C-alpha cells in the first residue's frame, strides 16, 4: 500500500476540521436542549457548561473513516479487513448511550452493560484478540471464549479509565491525544518497518483519534466552552481500545521472524511484539492508576465503586496548590513521558540513554510537583509566542514598587499613632493593586470578586 504518510495526515486534518467546525453548533444545540447539568459537589467549574461534545467527535470520526476509504493508500484497510466497520458499529452504540447519559443521567450499571455490549458487537465483526505473545513461551493461541473475555475486559477498562480522568478542562482529550500519537508511531513502525499490513487498521484508528482530540481541544481548554461528556469520553476510550486490540490480537508475532537465533537475541528482537501486552495500559497509565485508586478508595469507605467523589488525581493536584492549567499540563507531562518512553524503549531496548532520559525527565516532573506556586517567565526573545501570564512586563515591577510605597505609608501611620497627628484612614487605604486578594476557587477563579470602594455619597440635606 505504499507510504501513506500524507494520506494519514489528510485523514487526521479532515477529522480535526469536522470536529472543530461541528463543536460550535453542537454547543448551541446542547444549550437549547438543556444539556447543561447543575454544578455538582465534585465539579471544579463555576458555571453550568453544556455537554454533548461527543456528538461533534463522533461525526468527525465518521468523516475520517469516509475520507480514508476513498484514499488510494488507505482504502486497502477497508478491503482487506472488517475492523473499521466493527469499530464504527461499536462506537455508534457507545456514543448513543453516552448522549442519553449526558441528557438524562443513566445509571452506572446500565452504562457498564452497554460498554460490554459494544465490545461484543466488535468481537462479532472480527475485532478481537486471537493470540497473545508470552515472553519465554512464544505465541499462544486463544480460544473463542478467551479472546472474547480478554477483548471485553480491555475495552471496559480503557473506557472507564478515560471516563474517570475527564475531570478538568482539556484533560481527557489531551491525554488521549498524547496516547494516540505514541500509539501511531508504534503501529506505523510495525506496519511499515516490518511490512505487516495487519497493523494498518490500528494505525488508521490512531490517526483518526488524534484528529478527534485535536479538533475538540480548542473548545475544551480552560475555561471550557463545552464538555465532551460521557458521549465523548467513552467514545475516545473505545477507539483507543480498538486500536490496541487490533495490533495486539491481529498481528502474528511469527510473521516478524523474531523467535530465531539465541535466546538473548530473540528476547531483544521480540520486545516490539511483547510491548502490545503493556502498551494499551501504559498509554493510559495515569487514567488507569486513577481508576484503580478510585475503586479501592470508594470500596474502603463503604461506597459503590461507581459513586463519584473528589478524590481523583487531578483533584489532589488542585488541593496542593496547582492552578487548573498547570494541573492539566502536569498530567500531560507524565502521560507523554510514560507513553513515548515505552515506545522508545521498544525501538532501542539495548540503549541506556533512553532510561537515563526517562529518569531525568521524571526528576523534572517531581520538581514541578513540588513547586505548585512557581510561575515560569519566558525569556525576552520568546515574549510574542507565550500567553500574557508568562511574559516579563513592567507590571510586576510596578506592583512591587507600589507595595514598597505602601509599606512606607504604613510606617508613617504607625509613627502618627505614637505621637503625630492622626490622619484619616481612607487617605492611607492600600491601592487596588496591593489589596489582599479574595481566596481563589479550586479552578483558579474567584467566586466573589473584590468589591469596588466607592466614595461615600450622602443625599443633599442629610444630617447623617
N, C-alpha and C positions, 0 to 999 in steps of 0.2 A: 504493500500500500504506500510505499514511498516515505517521505519525511513530511508528515502533516503538521509541522510546527505552525505554519501560517494558518492552516485550517483550524487548529486548536485555538489559536489566538483570535481568529474571527468568531468562532463559536463563543468564546469567553466574552468578547466585546458585545456581541448581539444579546447574549443572556443578560449582561450587566445593563445594557441600554434599555432593554424592555423592562427589566425590573425597576430601574431608576425612574423611567417615564410613567410607569403604572402606579408607583407608590403614592404620588400626589393625588390622583383621582381616588385611589383606594382609601386614602386618609379621609377625604370628603365623604366617601360612602360610609365609612365606619362612624363618622360623627353623625351623619343623617340617620343611620340605623340604631344609634345609641350603643355602639360597641365601645363604650368608654366607662369601664367599671370604676366604682368609687375607690378612693385611696384605702388600701389595706394596711394592717399593722406592720407587715413585713416589707412593704414597698418603701423605696427611697426617693421616689419622685414626689413633688409637692402638688402638682395639679393633675386632674384627670387627663389621661393621654389615650388617644384612640389606639385600638389594636388592629387585628386583621391584616398586618403587613405580610403575612404568609400568602395572601392572595396574589400580590404582585410577584412574589418569589416563585410561586407555582407556575404562573404564566410565563415568567422568564425562563424557567426550566423547560417548559414545553417549546418555547421559541428556540432555545439552544438545541434541543433534540431535532426539531424540524430543520434547522439550518444544517446541522451535521449530517442529516440523512440525504441532503442534496449536494453535499460537497464530494468531490471525486475521491479524495484521500480518506474520507471517513465513512462513506456510505457502505463500505465493506463490513463495518461493525454491525450494521443492521441486517446485512445479507447473510453473514456467517454466524450470527448469534442472536438469540431471542432475549438477551439480557436487557437491552434498552426498553423493550416492551414490558418486561417484567418490572423494571424499575418504575415505569410510568403507571402501571396498574397499582402497585403498592403505594406509590406516592399519592395518587389520586384519592385512595381510600383514607390514608392517614391525614391528608390535607383536609378532606371533608370533615372528619372527626374534629380536627383542630379548629376549623371555622365554627362549628357548632359549640365547641367548648369556649371559644373566645366570646361568643354571644350569650350562651345560656349556662355556662359553668357546669360541664358534665362531670359526673362522679369519677374519681381517680381509677376505680376498678374497671369501669367501662372503658376508659382510655387505655388501660393496660390490655384489656381484651382486644380492643381494636388494633393495638400495636402487634399483638400476636397474629391476628387475622391477616394484617397487611404483610407480615413476614411470611405467613403461609401462602398467600397469593403469589409472592415472588418465588417461593420454593416450587410451587406447582408449575410455574412457567420456566423453570430451569435455572434460576438464580439461587444456587445452593452450594454448600461446601461438599465436594466429592471426596477429597482426600486431604490429609494434613502431613507435612513433613515433620518428623521427630528426630532430633539430634541423636546420633548414635544408632538409630534404627533404620532410618530412611523414610520412604513414602508409605503411609498407612492408609489404605482404602477404608472408607466409612460405609456402613450400611445406610439404607434409605432413612431409617428412623434416627440413626446417629447424626447424619448430616442435617436432617430437618431440625432436630432439637438444638444442635450447635448453631445453626443459622438463626433460628428464632431467638435464642439466648443472646447472640451478638447484636441482633437488631434491637431488641428491647433494652439492653444495657446501653448501647450507644444513644438511642433516642432519649432515654431518661437522663443520661449524663449531660447531654446538650441542653435538655429542658431545665435541669436543675441549675445550670450555670447562667441561665438567662435571667439575671437579676439586676444588671447595670446597663446603662445606655451603651450600645455598641459592643458589649462584651461577648455575647454568644456569636454574633455574626463575624466579629474579628477573629476570635479564636478558631472557629471552624474554617475561616478563610486561610489562616496560617496552616492549619492541619491539612487542608486540601492542597495547598501549594507544595508542602513537603510530600504528600502522597502522590501528587502529579509527577514530581521529579523521580520518585522511586519507581512508579509503574511505567513511566516512559522509558526508563533505563532497562527495565525488564523486557519491555516490548521491542524497543529498537536496538538496544545493546545486545540482547540475546536472540533477537529475531523471532520472538514468540508472540504471535498475533492474538493469543488468548488474553493477553494483558491489555489489549486495545480498549475494550469496554470500560475497564476501571480507569484508564487514562482519560477517556471522554467524560466519565462521571465526575472526576476531579476537576476538570476544566469547567464544566457546567456549574459545579458547586462554587467554585471561585467566582464565577460571574454573578451568581445569585447573591452572594455576600457582598461583593464589591458594589453592585448596583443598589443594594439596600442600605449600606453603611452611611452614605451621606445624609439620609433622612433619620438615621438612628443614633448618630453620635450625640454626645451630651451637649446641650439639652435636647433630648429626643423629641421629634415632632410626631412620631408614630412608633409603636412597638410591633414586633413581628408576631407576638402572641404564640400560643401553642400551635397554631396553624403554620407558623414559620419555623419554630424551634424543632418540632417533631419532624417536619419535612426535611430540613437540612441534616438532622440526625439520621434519618432513613437513607438519604443519598450517600452520606459518609459511610454508613454501614454497608450499603450495597456495593460500593467500590471495594471495601475491604474484603467482603465475601467473594467478590468476583476474582480478585487477584490471588486470594488465599486458596480457594477451593477449585478454581478452574485451571490455573497454571500448573502443569505437570512438572514437578521437580526433575524427573528423569530426562525431560527434554533439554535441560541445561547441561546434562552430562557432567555433573559435578561429583558423583559418587564413584570417582575413579582415582587411581593413584594411592598414595599413602593416606593413612587416617588423618594426619595433621593437615595435609594439603586439601583433602576432601572437606574437612571441617571448616577451614578458612574459605574455601570456594562455596560452601553451602550456606554461608551466612546470608547472602541476599535472598535465599529461599526460606531460611528459618525466621527472618525478620517479620514476614507477614503474620506469624503467630503472635507477635507482640506489637507490631506497628499499629493495628487498629486501636489498641489500648494506649500506646504511648502518645499518639497524636491527640488523644483526648485524656491524657494522664491527669491533668488538673481537674476537668469536669468529673472524671471517674473517681478521683480521690474525694472530691466534694460529695459525690453520690454516696460513697461508702461511709464517710463520716456522718452524713445526714441520717442514713438509715440506722447506724449504731447509736447516734445521739438521741434520736426520737424513740427508738425501742428501749433504750436505757431509761428514758424519762417516762415510760409507760404510755407513749403516744403511738399513733399509727405511723408507719414509715412514709406514708404519703401526706401526712399533715405538714403544712407549710410552717416555716419559722424564720427567724432572723439569725441563724447560726451558720450560714454559708460562708465560704472563704472570702467572698467579696464584701460581705457584711463585716467580717472581722477586720479587713483592711481599712474600712471606713472608721471602725471604732478606735483603732490605734492612731488615727490622726491623718491618714491619707485622704486627699481630695478625691472626688468622683473620677476625674480624668486620670489622675495618677494611679488609682487603683486598677483601672482598666488597662493602662499601659504596663503595669507590673504583671498582670495576668497574661497580657500579650507576650511579654518578655519570656516568662517561664514556659509558656506553650511553645514558642518558637525554639527555645533552647532545647527542649526535650525532643520535639518532632524532628528538627533539622539535625540535631546531634545523632539521633538514631539512624537517620538516612545516611549521613556522612560516614558513620561507623560501618554501615553495611557495604559501602563502596570501598573504603580503605580500612579494613578491620585490623591490619597489622601496623598501622601508623599510630604512634604515641602522641603525635601532635594534636590529633582530634580530642583525645582525652584531656590533654593539658589545656586546650582552648575551652572545652566544656567546663573544666574546673575553674578556670579564670573567670569565665562569664558567670558561673554560679556565685563566685565571690562578689562580683559586681552586683548581682541580684540581691544578695544578702545585705550589701551596703545600702541599696535603695530601700530595702525594707526597714532598716534601722534609722533612716533619715526621712521620716514621713513629712517633716515640715521644711525640708530643704527645697528651695526653688531655684533651679538652674537658670543661668543667664547666658544667652548666646553671645559669641564674640561679635565685634563691631562689623566684620565683613559679612556676617550672616543675619543682620538685623532685618533685612527686607524679606527673608524667607521663613521667619518664625512668627507664631502668634504674638500679639502685643504683650501678653503677660510675661514672655521670656525676653523681651527687649530691654536693653540698657538705655533708659531715658533719664532725663534730669528730674523727673518727678520724685524718685526715691530720695535723691539728694535734697530736693526742696522740702520734702516731708521731714527729713532728718533735721534740716535747719529749723523748721517750724517747731519741731519737738524740743530742740535745744533752747529756742527762744522762750517757749512756754515754761520750761524748767526754770529759766531765769525769772520769769514773771512770778512763778510760784514762790521762789526765794524771796522776792521783794514783798510779796503778800505776807509771808511768814515774818519778815522784818517789821512790817507795818503792824502786825498783831502784837509784836513785842513792845512797841512804843510809838511807832509812827502813826499818822492819821489814818483812820480807816478808809478804805477805798471800796466803792460799790462792787458787789460781787460780779455783776453782769459785765463789768469792764474787763474782768480777767477770766472770762469763760473760755475754755480751750477752743481753738478753732475746730472746724468740722473735720479737718484732715487728721487731727490727733485725738479725737474723742474715742472713748472706749467702744469698740465695735460690739454689735449685738452678736451673741454666740451663733455660729452658723449651724445649719441643719446637717443631717447626715449626708446629704448630697452636695454640700458645699454652698447651698443657697440659704439665705435667711428668710424665715417665715415672717418675721416682723422687722421692718426697716427702722432706722433711726428717725425719730420724729424731728421735723424741722422746728427750730426755735424762732418763732415769730415775735416781734416786739409787742408789748402789752398795749393794746389799743382800747382805751376807755371811751365810752359814749360821752358825747358832749353834755355837759351839765351834771355829770355823775359825781358824787362825792366819794365814791369808793376808788 
